[in-house]
Amino acid sequence: MMQGLFLLVITIIIFWIWYSGVRAMETALMIARNACHEAGVQFLDGSVYLKKIWPIRLANGWVGMLRFYRFDYTDTGNERLSGLVVLAGSDLEYLQMENHTIVTTNPDQPD
């Protein structure tokens, strides 16, 4: 009985980690796509990719993940530029696009 309960808890934890990662990736994709649209540039490949993940304490006191996502875009059609979306949990922490305005919700975030 105890072994079955342990396996159930482990399965739930693994599912929660996977599901929160999928939701964070969808959020980063939406942010990158919207940022490219607002900047008047073309979002390339239609995807973002996870560059780095780090555990942090969120503003609400819970432990969460700081996720760094990269994406590519072009402003001229001739060159590929990189952008960065940083999510703290599911909230935008930082957005950077080469040759474009840097948007941050955390003034302590380094350039």
Buried (B, 14 or more C-beta within 10 A) or exposed (E): EEEEEEEEEEEEEEEEEEEBBEEBBEBBBEBBBEBBEEBEBEBBEEBBEEEEEEEBEBEEEEEBBBBBBBBBBBBEEEEEBEBBBBBBBBBBBBBBBBEBEEBBEEEEEEE
